[in-house]
Amino acid sequence: MSQAFSANIPFPTSGTFLLSDNSAESLINCTPGAAGCESTSVNDTTLDVGDRLRGVFGIDTISGQSILTGSGFDELAGIFDVTVTSAVQNSPTNWTF
């Protein structure tokens, strides 16, 4: 197991900033008919309440600047496993999860 490391990351103090990431995620459908599951099929590709997203991410730069410069480390990385607990359609093309 790797040792954890903490450092100050240079987030801009004003304006907008971009996190440049490399990531991968997969959709894990809940079982239709199970409590809290709104999926209609285990084979659908639509994110619904009860479904999970599992993945990994790595962030190399913030607004074009390398992160953790001089620390010997050059990436912020992580894993995630998130369950959708609600979904609200705000417009035909916009959802809030």
N, C-alpha and C positions, 0 to 999 in steps of 0.2 A: 504494500500500500504506500502511496506517495505521501510525503509530508505536506501539510497545508502551508501556504505562504500568504501573507497580507502585505499590501502596498497601497499607497495613494495613487489613484488613477486620475490623469489630468483632464477631467471634464471641463469643457468651456463654461465660463460663468455667465455668459449672455448669448443670445441668439440661438440658432439651431445647431445641432451637431448630429453626425451620422456615425453609427457603429457599423463597421464593416465586418460581417460575419460569414462563416461557413457553417452550414447546419444541415441536418437531416432529421426528418421526423416520419413517423408512421402512424396511421389511423388504426385504432383498435376498437372495432364496433362492439357495443354492448349486446347482450342477448335479447332479441325482440321478445316482448311480453314480460320481461323481468321488471321488478319494481324499479322505477326511476329511469327506465329506458324508453326513449322515443324513436329509436331506429326501427325501420320497417324490415330490414334484412341484414344478416351478418355480412353480406357481400356488397352493401351500398357504399358509396364513396362520399356521402354527404355527412358533414359533422353535425351530430345531433346530441341532445341532452343524454347523458349517461355514457357517451363515447369517451375514449381516452386518446390523447396524443402523447407519444413517447419519442424522445429523441436526444440528440447531442448538439452542442453548439461550440463554436470557437470564435472569439473576437480578437482580431489582429491589430486593428487601427481604430482610432476615434477621430473623426473629421480629418482623415489622411495622416494623422500623426501616430507613430508607433507607440504602443502602450508599455508601461513599465520599463522605459528606457533606462539602461544602466543598472538594472536590478539583476540581470542574468536570466530574466524570464521575459518572454515576448508575446504572451497570449493569455487571455482570460477564457477558460473553458468550463463547460458544465454539462450535466445531464438533466433531463426533466421527464416527468410522467404526470400529466395533468388530466383530470376528469372534468368534463363539461357539466356544470350544475344548472345553468340556465342559458337560454338563447332567446333574444328579442330581435325581431325584424324591424328595423328603423325605416327602411325604404326597400323597394324591390331588389336593390343590389347592396344593401348595407345591413349587417347583423352585429349585435353586441353579445359577446359570450361571457 
